Amino acid sequence: MAAPPPAPRSGPGGVIPAEWPAQAADTIVDTIAKVRDKTTKPAIVAARAIVYGLIAAVGGLVALVLVLVVTTRMWDNWVPGNVWILYAVYFVLFSGVGLVLLRKANAPAPAADA
């Protein structure tokens, strides 16, 4: 039966440096960090953008409704006459915005230049 080959010597003057476990661990940690930065970090940034965007949209919608309510109440209290004039202004404003958005949504897509 043949004797097993001698183990490589480690330490000063040996084949394997004494600090190889630390170097191997550092290499593994660095590789995992690079992979995480390329995969998980963009997903986290996108998720945060979606969440903050939704919060801003809901907050903006609430602010718009409050502005409309306050404007209507102020008109009713301080402007003589009926409130239906303000309702007509709201109708024209929101109908105009809706028609512009509807026209934009139904516009044909621009032709791709080949």
C-alpha positions in Angstrom: 0.0 0.0 0.0 1.4 3.4 -1.0 1.9 6.1 1.6 -0.3 9.2 1.3 1.4 12.1 -0.3 2.9 14.6 2.2 0.7 17.5 3.0 1.9 20.8 1.7 3.7 22.8 4.3 2.1 26.0 5.5 3.7 28.9 7.2 6.9 30.7 6.5 8.6 29.2 3.5 5.7 26.8 2.8 3.5 26.4 -0.3 0.3 27.6 1.4 0.5 31.0 3.1 -0.5 31.1 6.7 -3.2 33.8 6.1 -5.0 31.8 3.4 -8.2 31.3 5.5 -8.6 35.0 6.0 -7.9 35.7 2.3 -10.4 33.0 1.2 -13.1 34.4 3.6 -12.5 38.0 2.3 -12.8 36.8 -1.3 -16.0 35.0 -0.6 -17.5 38.0 1.3 -16.4 40.4 -1.5 -17.9 38.2 -4.2 -21.2 37.8 -2.3 -21.3 41.6 -1.8 -20.8 42.2 -5.5 -23.5 39.8 -6.5 -25.9 41.4 -3.9 -25.1 44.9 -5.2 -26.0 43.8 -8.8 -29.2 41.9 -8.0 -30.8 42.9 -4.7 -30.0 46.6 -4.5 -31.8 47.6 -7.8 -34.9 45.6 -6.6 -34.8 47.4 -3.3 -34.5 50.8 -5.0 -37.3 50.0 -7.4 -39.6 48.8 -4.5 -38.8 52.0 -2.5 -39.6 54.2 -5.6 -42.9 52.4 -6.0 -43.9 52.7 -2.4 -42.9 56.4 -2.1 -44.6 57.2 -5.4 -47.8 55.6 -4.2 -47.6 57.5 -0.9 -47.0 60.8 -2.8 -49.9 60.1 -5.2 -52.3 59.3 -2.4 -51.1 62.4 -0.5 -51.5 64.6 -3.6 -55.0 63.3 -4.2 -56.0 64.0 -0.7 -54.5 67.5 -0.9 -56.4 68.1 -4.2 -59.7 67.1 -2.6 -59.1 69.3 0.4 -58.3 72.3 -1.8 -61.5 71.7 -3.7 -63.6 71.5 -0.5 -61.9 74.6 1.0 -62.4 76.5 -2.2 -66.1 75.6 -2.4 -66.7 76.5 1.2 -64.9 79.8 0.9 -66.9 80.6 -2.3 -70.1 79.7 -0.5 -69.3 81.9 2.5 -67.7 85.0 0.9 -69.0 85.3 -2.7 -72.5 86.5 -3.1 -74.7 84.4 -5.3 -75.0 80.7 -6.0 -72.4 78.0 -5.8 -73.4 76.5 -9.1 -71.0 78.9 -10.9 -68.1 77.3 -9.1 -69.4 73.9 -9.9 -69.6 74.9 -13.6 -65.9 76.1 -13.4 -65.0 72.7 -11.9 -66.9 70.9 -14.7 -65.1 72.8 -17.4 -61.7 72.4 -15.7 -62.0 68.6 -15.1 -63.7 67.9 -18.4 -60.9 69.7 -20.2 -58.3 67.8 -18.4 -60.1 64.6 -19.0 -60.5 65.2 -22.7 -56.8 66.1 -23.1 -55.8 62.9 -21.3 -58.3 60.8 -23.3 -56.9 62.2 -26.6 -53.4 61.5 -25.4 -54.3 57.9 -24.4 -55.9 57.2 -27.8 -53.2 58.9 -29.9 -51.5 56.5 -32.4 -48.0 55.3 -31.4 -45.2 57.1 -33.2 -43.7 55.0 -36.0 -40.4 53.4 -35.3 -37.6 54.6 -37.5 -35.8 51.6 -39.1 
